Amino acid sequence: MLTLHDVEIQDTFAEAFPMAGVRLIITAANRRWAQIAATEFCGYASSVIGCDAEAAIEGEVSAEETPDGRPGVSVLAFAFNAEKLEKAVQSRVGQNVLTCPTTACYDGLEVELRDTRISVGGGLRYFGDGMQSSKKLGDRRFWRVPVMDGEFVCEDRFGVCKGVGGGNLLLCGVDVERTLEAAEKAVAAIGQVRGCILPFPGGIVRAGSKVGSRYDKLPASTNDAYCPGVRALTDSHLPEGCQSVYELVMDGVSFDAVQAGMRAGLHAACETDGLLRVTAGNYGGKLGKHHFHLRDL
């Protein structure tokens, strides 16, 4: 049996899927408004099971690192393909960044990760009703859209990477308090890994899902094998004494980014008293080409 700090580590793997990903750098006159715009952009973006994208804040960006010399926030967003990602990002930037006081929005993806590009500012420029203008600096084009506090600047096209979605850890503990503590420690550690995000609320999933349902209209339903309250009614996968499970779901700009996030989260979580087991969700290796073996972490 594998163990880490006396916590059982199941010899299994997380199965993840290819996704298209984009990094946005949102800036504003001060960090508060950049954070507000980024938070609003990421609303209702937990899972592509029901959302148009999966998104979360990656971290803060200093004024020295942003294109316009103002404080910023980095956001990662993912969808199943570039076409769906373009639609989601245009809509979210248009509704939640363009409308937010003093903001601007730029492509933040490294050139070496770029697989293709999508239109963002190029689609939003029409809001200017013919009074928009563009400026090209090097090989980057920016659109300037008139708004009521001046202008909204948005880069024309954003790089898209071949990302990875669905890296995961399942934390099984003796009660809610200690399992949540383990999950929070893991979230904090994963938050230090560049290129990896946790799209669910606070980075933690209490309602993990399985594929399919007894109700035909639902593509997914509760992961009953990990629900303590129905262990007598189903084929439970819970260890003895487990009364709480939290899942951490990760998306990243690369396999290495997700692997680093999972490793950081696994080690941080296992430092918590009351954590019994760490495992991961997969579909037998048949649906996702990216496999993250807990033994390797």
ZADOKOL-378339 format. One line per 10 residues: number of its first residue (from 1); their letters; for each residue z, x, y of C-alpha. Coordinates in pm, whole numbers, plus 50000, padded with zeros to 5 digits. Layout:
// residues N
NUM) A) Z/X/Y | ...
***
This chain:
// residues 297
1) MLTLHDVEIQ) 50000/50000/50000 | 49909/50126/50347 | 50190/50131/50604 | 50233/50232/50967 | 50589/50247/51107 | 50696/50044/50799 | 50443/49769/50880 | 50205/49678/50597 | 49841/49742/50686 | 49607/49546/50460
11) DTFAEAFPMA) 49323/49751/50320 | 49052/49531/50469 | 48809/49531/50760 | 48716/49337/51070 | 48357/49216/51072 | 48184/49216/51410 | 47843/49119/51542 | 47575/49254/51776 | 47595/49108/52126 | 47425/49172/52459
21) GVRLIITAAN) 47668/49303/52719 | 47675/49365/53092 | 47921/49532/53330 | 47964/49391/53681 | 48139/49569/53964 | 48275/49306/54204 | 48394/49437/54540 | 48554/49273/54842 | 48722/49352/55171 | 49045/49406/54980
31) RRWAQIAATE) 49159/49421/54618 | 49307/49071/54622 | 48974/48900/54685 | 48791/49121/54438 | 49049/49024/54175 | 49020/48654/54259 | 48641/48660/54226 | 48658/48850/53897 | 48919/48611/53757 | 48713/48308/53850
41) FCGYASSVIG) 48400/48464/53700 | 48586/48504/53368 | 48706/48142/53354 | 48623/47949/53036 | 48470/48257/52870 | 48688/48307/52562 | 48446/48246/52274 | 48075/48179/52239 | 48173/47913/51985 | 48212/47686/52288
51) CDAEAAIEGE) 48143/47895/52599 | 47824/48037/52749 | 47969/48390/52741 | 48272/48596/52649 | 48411/48783/52949 | 48721/48958/53078 | 48832/49199/53344 | 48793/49559/53229 | 48998/49714/53507 | 49023/49806/53872
61) VSAEETPDGR) 48769/50034/54040 | 48873/50250/54334 | 48688/50238/54665 | 48570/50594/54599 | 48386/50475/54286 | 48214/50158/54411 | 47864/50144/54564 | 47988/50011/54898 | 48312/50208/54933 | 48535/49902/54900
71) PGVSVLAFAF) 48798/49821/54635 | 48654/49661/54325 | 48711/49513/53982 | 48505/49584/53671 | 48413/49289/53446 | 48242/49290/53106 | 48050/48987/52982 | 47881/48929/52646 | 47645/48673/52490 | 47434/48660/52176
81) NAEKLEKAVQ) 47116/48779/52352 | 46989/48895/52691 | 46834/48558/52778 | 47161/48370/52728 | 47350/48646/52907 | 47120/48627/53209 | 47170/48253/53241 | 47548/48281/53207 | 47588/48572/53448 | 47361/48421/53715
91) SRVGQNVLTC) 47553/48094/53697 | 47895/48257/53706 | 47812/48498/53988 | 47651/48214/54185 | 47946/47979/54145 | 48239/48220/54155 | 48141/48545/54329 | 47883/48439/54588 | 48124/48167/54704 | 48430/48395/54726
101) PTTACYDGLE) 48516/48548/55068 | 48378/48898/55147 | 48251/48979/54794 | 47954/49180/54670 | 47832/49237/54313 | 47675/49545/54153 | 47552/49672/53817 | 47815/49899/53662 | 47659/49988/53326 | 47586/50353/53249
111) VELRDTRISV) 47215/50428/53225 | 47255/50578/52878 | 47386/50245/52745 | 47108/50037/52897 | 46882/49865/52643 | 46714/49619/52881 | 46787/49453/53215 | 46848/49101/53340 | 46794/48940/53680 | 47110/48854/53875
121) GGGLRYFGDG) 47057/48900/54248 | 46688/48836/54189 | 46770/48485/54074 | 47044/48414/54328 | 46840/48524/54630 | 46682/48179/54661 | 47015/48046/54789 | 46916/48223/55112 | 46652/47953/55167 | 46390/48203/55277
131) MQSSKKLGDR) 46624/48399/55506 | 46733/48645/55234 | 46621/49007/55254 | 46615/49303/55019 | 46683/49673/55046 | 46582/49939/54796 | 46792/50254/54760 | 46638/50496/54511 | 46544/50290/54208 | 46800/50014/54283
141) RFWRVPVMDG) 46712/49699/54474 | 46979/49487/54647 | 46949/49135/54785 | 47124/49031/55107 | 47190/48657/55120 | 47321/48503/55444 | 47657/48329/55406 | 47911/48191/55649 | 48120/48508/55677 | 47823/48744/55701
151) EFVCEDRFGV) 47613/48829/55394 | 47648/48842/55017 | 47504/49160/54867 | 47402/49150/54501 | 47204/49397/54296 | 46864/49269/54185 | 46883/49359/53815 | 47170/49455/53585 | 47157/49679/53279 | 47225/49523/52939
161) CKGVGGGNLL) 47370/49716/52645 | 47365/49655/52270 | 47727/49553/52254 | 47962/49455/51973 | 48158/49130/51956 | 48432/49013/51725 | 48642/49317/51649 | 48982/49174/51557 | 49337/49228/51441 | 49570/48966/51292
171) LCGVDVERTL) 49939/49034/51358 | 50182/48863/51120 | 50550/48859/51220 | 50887/48708/51146 | 50896/48480/51451 | 50708/48390/51767 | 50911/48615/51998 | 50866/48938/51806 | 50506/48872/51705 | 50418/48795/52066
181) EAAEKAVAAI) 50592/49116/52173 | 50374/49311/51927 | 50061/49139/52057 | 50153/49211/52419 | 50207/49580/52340 | 49866/49587/52172 | 49699/49419/52469 | 49848/49676/52707 | 49722/49962/52490 | 49373/49814/52449
191) GQVRGCILPF) 49358/49764/52826 | 49352/50141/52865 | 49031/50173/52661 | 48719/50176/52877 | 48435/49960/52752 | 48650/49720/52549 | 48783/49379/52652 | 48993/49096/52508 | 48825/48773/52622 | 49093/48521/52521
201) PGGIVRAGSK) 49376/48409/52756 | 49600/48707/52819 | 49407/48883/52543 | 49586/48690/52268 | 49463/48413/52034 | 49708/48158/51896 | 49434/47930/51756 | 49227/48154/51533 | 48926/47989/51374 | 48729/47994/51052
211) VGSRYDKLPA) 48362/47909/51011 | 48294/47543/50935 | 48501/47227/50919 | 48543/46914/50710 | 48412/46737/51019 | 48034/46781/51031 | 48005/46807/51409 | 48237/47109/51434 | 48100/47461/51373 | 48453/47605/51345
221) STNDAYCPGV) 48807/47489/51275 | 49162/47619/51257 | 49221/47924/51039 | 49467/47737/50816 | 49523/48038/50588 | 49720/48192/50877 | 49900/47879/51004 | 50267/47891/50894 | 50318/47517/50934 | 50067/47425/50661
231) RALTDSHLPE) 50122/47705/50411 | 50212/47448/50143 | 49889/47255/50202 | 49637/47538/50184 | 49556/47875/50031 | 49794/48066/50256 | 49741/48436/50326 | 50077/48484/50494 | 50331/48743/50379 | 50677/48626/50278
241) GCQSVYELVM) 50897/48559/50580 | 50606/48523/50824 | 50650/48244/51079 | 50399/48348/51346 | 50051/48501/51368 | 49857/48616/51672 | 49499/48741/51672 | 49343/48996/51903 | 48966/48961/51946 | 48773/49245/52107
251) DGVSFDAVQA) 48424/49289/52252 | 48284/49622/52361 | 47985/49806/52497 | 47954/50005/52173 | 48092/50042/51821 | 48301/50336/51936 | 48456/50135/52221 | 48565/49853/51991 | 48691/50098/51731 | 48898/50279/51995
261) GMRAGLHAAC) 49039/49948/52116 | 49133/49838/51766 | 49297/50172/51693 | 49501/50161/52013 | 49608/49802/51951 | 49701/49863/51589 | 49925/50160/51664 | 50093/49993/51962 | 50165/49669/51774 | 50322/49849/51479
271) ETDGLLRVTA) 50593/49993/51698 | 50754/49646/51714 | 51049/49546/51495 | 50977/49221/51314 | 50607/49278/51259 | 50538/49238/50888 | 50167/49288/50838 | 49844/49369/51020 | 49519/49242/50873 | 49173/49148/50998
281) GNYGGKLGKH) 48915/48874/50964 | 48582/48913/50787 | 48321/48717/50595 | 48280/48951/50302 | 48049/49175/50500 | 47763/48925/50485 | 47739/48808/50847 | 47813/49099/51079 | 47675/49451/51048 | 47970/49621/51223
291) HFHLRDL) 48270/49681/50995 | 48597/49826/51123 | 48816/49931/50831 | 49186/49926/50907 | 49233/50224/50674 | 49019/50433/50910 | 49228/50326/51209
***
